[in-house]
Amino acid sequence: MAQIGIQLDQETICCSICLDLLKCPVTIPCGHSYCMNCIKSYWDDNDKEQIHSCPQCRRTFTPRPLLVKNTVLAHLVEGLKTGLHAAPADHLYAGPEDVACDVCTGRKLKACKSCLICLASYCEKHLQPHYESPTFEKHKLVDPSTQLQENICSRHDEVMKMFCRTDQQRISYLCPVDEHQGHDTVSAAAERTERQRELEVSRQNIQQRIRDREKDVKVLQQEVKAISHSANKMVKDTEKIFTKLIRTFKKRRSDVKQQVRSQQETEVSRVKEVQEKLEQEITELKRKDAELKQLSYTEDDNMFLNHYPLLSALSESRDSSSFTNRPLRYFEDVTVAVSEVSDKLQDVLSEKWTNISLKVTKVDVLLSYLQPEPKTRAGFLQHSCEITLDPDTAHTQLLLSEGNRKETLMSKPLSYSSHPERFLANFQVLSREGLTGRCYWEVEWRGTAVYVAVAYKNISRAGRLNECGFGGPQSSRVGVYLDHSAGILSFYSFSETMTLLHRVQTKFTQPLYAGLWILTLGDTAEFCKLNKTEII
C-alpha cells in the first residue's frame, strides 16, 4: 500500500514543463504547481508580450504573480524522493531509446540532464551536486543527449570551447597552436552571442514578414467578403433589371396578343355579318329559282304572264367578284414588325454585351506580386489563346486561309462583300476575338515585312498612315503578351531565347483586337497554334 501511495504522489507532483519531480515547487493562483525555475523561465520567454499564463489551463494573470516556495509540497516531494531512492519504479530505468545516467552502476536510471562541461549525463539523484555544490555553478546543463562526444576535439581530445571564424568551425583551446594558427578565433560563447544577435535580427525580420503576411491575409479576406458582397448585390440588382425587362416583354407580348385578338374578333364579326347577308341572299335566290322553275312548268300562258313579272324581279345584290383573288395576308405584317424589333434588340445586346463582359473581367483584386508577368516562354504559354482573323475587317487583297489564322497579300482584290469594318487604305486585318484578361499569342511571317499589333475595334479603317496603320520593331516571329487588367502589353522576338522588343504600361478601356499588316505581295503572316506544354 505504501508503494502504491508513492506512485500516486509521483504522478501528482511532477512539473508539467520539465516532466521531472518538482524542484523548489511554487503554486500559481490557478492552483497548478511547477518548479520555480521552470515557470520563471516560461514567463521570462513571454515577458515581451506581457502575457503570463498557466501552461496547463491557459489562465492569464495580470500583473505577473509573485513566486513563493510551497513548503508543504516541497516536504512531500522530499519524502517521495526517499521512497523512490529506496525502490525506483520500472519506468524510471533507462531503456534502449533513453539516455542513461553515466554514474549509476548496475541497472542505470534515465538521465534527466546532460552537462556540457562534464560531458556526462545524470539521473535525478546524481544530478543533485550540480544544484547544491558551488563547484558546478558554471556548468551548462541541457536536456539529455547522446551526442556529447561531438563536443570533443578528435585531434587534441579536449572540449571544443572555441570557434574559428576563418574556417567556420568549433575548435579546442589547443587548435590555434597548429592547424588554426593565425586564424580569427573567439570563444564559443562569444560566437554564440554574436550568432544569437543575428538570430534575433532574423527572427525579428521573420516576425515582421509574418505580421505583414497576416495583414495581407486579412486584406485578402476582406477582399473575398467584398467580392462576394459585390457579386451578390450585382446578381440581385441585375436580376431585378432582367425581371423588369422580362415583365416588359411579357406585357408587350400580352398587349400585341390582346390587340391581335381584339382586331381578329372585330374583323371576324364584320366578315360573319357579310356572310350572314350573303347566306340570306342565297336562300332568297334559291327560293326565287324554285318558284321560277315551278312557273316554267305552267301550261297556262295567262298564269305564266301574270306571275312572271312578280317572280323575275330581283333585289340588288353585292357583286361576288369583289371577294375573289384577295391576298390572304392579314396579320403577317405584325409578325414582320415584331421580327424587326427582335433583330434590333439582338443587335443592341450583341453590341453592349461585350461591354458587360469587359466590366466583369475587369474584376481583378489579386496583388501584382502574387501574379507577376511570366519570365519564360513556358510561363507565357500558360496564358496562350487561339486567335482567328475576322474576314469582315480584311482588306480586299488579303487572302485568309488555315481556318482564318493565316493571311497572304494578293495582287488583285478578292470577292469580299462590302462591310463597314473592312480596312480600305492599308493591307490590314483584325482578329475576330476581343481580348481581355491575360492572353498570349505568337505570329510567324515570311516576306519583306509584317506589322504585328493590337488595336481597339474602333480604329479608323481608312485615312492617313498614323490614323489607321499598325507599327512596331521587326522580327520574323513575334510573341505578344497582354494583361488587360494590369494594362501591360509586351512584344517578344524569338531565336534561341525570348527577347523583349517593346513593352507598354497603360490603362485599357476597351477589349483589344490582334492585328496584322502586310506590306509586300506574296508575304504571309499566321497566328501560330500553341501548346501549353511546348518548350522552345
Secondary structure, DSSP 8 states (H G I E B T S, - for coil): -HHHHHHHHHHHTB-TTT-SB-SSEEE-TTS-EEEHHHHHHHHHHTGGGT--B-TTT--B-SS-----B-HHHHHHHHHHHHHHHHS--GGGB--TTS-B-SS--SS-BB-SEEETTTTEEE-HHHHHHHHH-GGGTT--EES--S-GGGGB-TTT-SB--EEETTTTEEE-TTGGGTTTTTS-EEEHHHHHHHHHHHHHHHHHHHHHHHHHHHHHHHHHHHHHHHHHHHHHHHHHHHHHHHHHHHHHHHHHHHHHHHHHHHHHHHHHHHHHHHHHHHHHHHHHHHHHHHHHHHHHT---HHHHHHHHHHHH-------GGGGSS----SSHHHHHHHHHHHHHHHHHHHHHHHHHHHHHHT---S-TTTS----SHHHHHTTB----B-TTTS-TTEEEETTTTEEEE-SS-------TTS-SSSSEEEBSS-B-SEEEEEEEEESS-EEEEEEETT--SSS-HHHH-------SEEEEEEETTTTEEEEEEESSSEEEEEEEE----S-EEEEEEE-STT-EEEE----TT---
